[in-house]
Amino acid sequence: MAKLTSPFNRFMAHLEAWFVDHEVLRVLYRNFGKLSDQAFRSNHPSPRFIRKLHEKYGLKTIISMRASDTTGQYLLEKEACDQLGITLINHTMSSRAFPDKEMILKAKEILLTADKPLLIHCKSGADRAGLMSVFYKHFVEGEPISQAVKQLSMKYGHFRWADTGKLDVFFDEFLKFEQAHPEVSFEEWVTHHYDKDALNKQFHAQGWANIVVNKILHRE
């Protein structure tokens, strides 16, 4: 927490969050969604937004799909959580890679055991937050993947034509398998049938979409 120990360091943390990490844009559009009465999703929350959710919903846990590091946005988020008694869990996943089996199973464990109400977020609230929201809908709410996958949507700014489309292809692959093997659960498929290497060889993103996601939107 060293970066917040002086007024200057606190100012620099806010400056980094607002202009390097794009809080200046997020404050205009929070990309907030309700998954259930006990769960919500958004882009990276500011300390003010965290306090708002805590006051309105009694927020107990934040699940961040971003890394715990020394950036201003993380330090401000961690400080706000500590002050309010909110548990901050960092479960770092990629928006541009097929998810690892171990990370999927860990996501299930986190979602089932975390104190609720909870907030799921990444930087933009579009891709990794969408991925974790699908997991929440399926593992916690019991919603079939065919319905839960709607959390990966253009409604939240998710692009399936860029490398971020690997998340869509991951679920598409399960849904194709499920048609032939309806008796196999999603978790069983992940554990015993999911072939990440094969999907990597098959996947091809659209160049224009990667320009939008990487160069214009600066997604992580």
N, C-alpha and C positions, 0 to 999 in steps of 0.2 A: 504494500500500500504506500510505498515511499513517494510515489509521484503526487500524492495528495496531502503531503505533510506541510506544505507552505502555500500561501495564497497564489504565488506565481505558478507553482506546479499544478495547483487546482485549475487555474486559468488555462494553462497549456493543455490539460486533460480535456477540458470543455472545448477548447479550440480544435483539438484533434478529433473529438467525437463529432463536432458540428460540421467541420469542413473537409476533413480527410475521410471520415467514415460516413458522411452524408446525412447526419442528423438534421441538417438544414432542410433536407427534402423530406425526411421521415416525419418531421413535425407538421408538415403540410398534409401528409397522407400516411396514416399509421398502419394501413394494411391489416386491420384487426378483424378477426373472425371468431365466432363462437362454435366450439366443437360439441359442447354439452353444457349443462349447468355447472359442471366441475372442471371444464377445460377450455382454454382459449389459445389462439395463435396470433402472431403479429411479426412485424419486423423488429429490429433491435430496440428495446424499450429505453427511454430516457428515465432518469431518476424520478422526474415528475410523473411520468406515465405509470411507473411502478407504484408510486404512492397512490395514484388514482385507482388502479386496479385493486390495491390492498384495501382501500377505503370502501370501494363499491362492492367487491366480491369476496373480501377476506382472503386474498391470494396467499398461499402458503409455500408454493414451490415455483421456481422458474427453471425450465429445462432449456438451456442454450445449446444450439448446435454448433456454436463457435468455440474457439479455444479460450482457455483461461491464460491470460498473458499480461503484459505491462502496458497495453494500449489504454488511452484515455477512456474509451467507451466501456471497456471491461472494468476498469478500476471504479468508475462512477456507478456502474451497475452493481458491482460487488458491495460497494459501500452502502448503497441504498438498501440492498437486501439485508445486510448485516444490521442496519439501523432499524429495520421493520420486522426482523425475525423471520425473514423469508429464506428458505433453503435454495441456494443457487447450484444447479447441477450442470456441468459442462459435458456434453456428449458429442464430441467433435466428429462430424461426418462430412463427406464431400458431396457437392452438388454436381460434379462432373465425372464421377466414377460410379461403377456398379458397386453397391454396398457389400462390405464383407459380412460373411455369415455371423461371425462373432459379434459384430457391431449391431446386427439386427436382433440377435438374441439378448444382448445387453439392453437394447432399447426397450424390448418387452419387459424385462426385469425392472427397469427404471420406471416405466409408465405404470406398472401394476403396484409398485411399492411406494411411489412418491406420495407425499401428503397432498391432498387436494383441498381447494381448487388450485389448478396449475396453469402456467402459461408456457407455451412452446414458441421459441423464436430462433431465427437466424439473422443474417444481416438485413435482407430485403423482405423476408417473410414469404418468399415465393417457392423456393426449391427444397431446401433442407427442412424448413418448417413444414412444408407440404408433405415431405416424406415421413416425418415423425408424426404428423397428423393422421396420415393413413394408418400408421402403426397404432396410434391411439384408438382410432375408430374400430380397428379390427381386434386388437388384443384386449382392450378395455371394454369397449362397447359391444363387441361381438358382431360387428357389421362385416358382411362378406367383402372380400377384396374388390369385387366388381363394383360395389357401391363406395367403399372407402376411398378408392383411387381417385374419386372426384375431387379430393383435396389437392391433387396436383392439377391445377387449373389455371387458365389464362385469367380467370377472375382475380387471382392473387399475383398475376404477373409471371407465371411459370411458362417457359418456352420448351416445347418438346422437340423442336427442330435443331436446337443447339446441342452441345455436349450434355447439357442438363436433361436432355431427352433420354439419357441412359436410365434415369429413374423410372420413366414411363415404360421403356423396353423391359426393365426388370419385372415390373408387374404384369406387362403384357405376356411375358414368357410364362409366368405362373398361370395366368388365366387360360392360355392355350393348353398347358399341361392339365389343368383342372377339368377341361372339357373331356379329355380322354380318361382322366383318373379322378372322378369326383370324390372318391373315398379318401384321397390324400389331402391333408390339411396344409395350409400355407406354411406353418412352421415345419412340418415334415418335409415339404418340398425344399424349403431353405436348407434344412439340415442334410438331406440325403440326395437331392436331385439338382439343385441349383448349380450351374456351371458358369461361373463368372468369366473365366478365360475364354470360353466359347462365345459368350455374348460380346466380349471386347473385340473379338476378331470380326464379328458380323456388323458391328455398329458403325454407321457413318453419319456425321452431323452435316448440316447445311452451313456452308461458309458464311453466308450473309447473317445467319442466326447467331453464329459465334461472335461476329463483329458486334451485333446488337448487345448480346449478353456480356461479353468480355470488355469491349472498348467503350460502349456507350453507357451501359448500366453498371459496369464495374462490379459484377457479381463475384462472390468468392467461390 
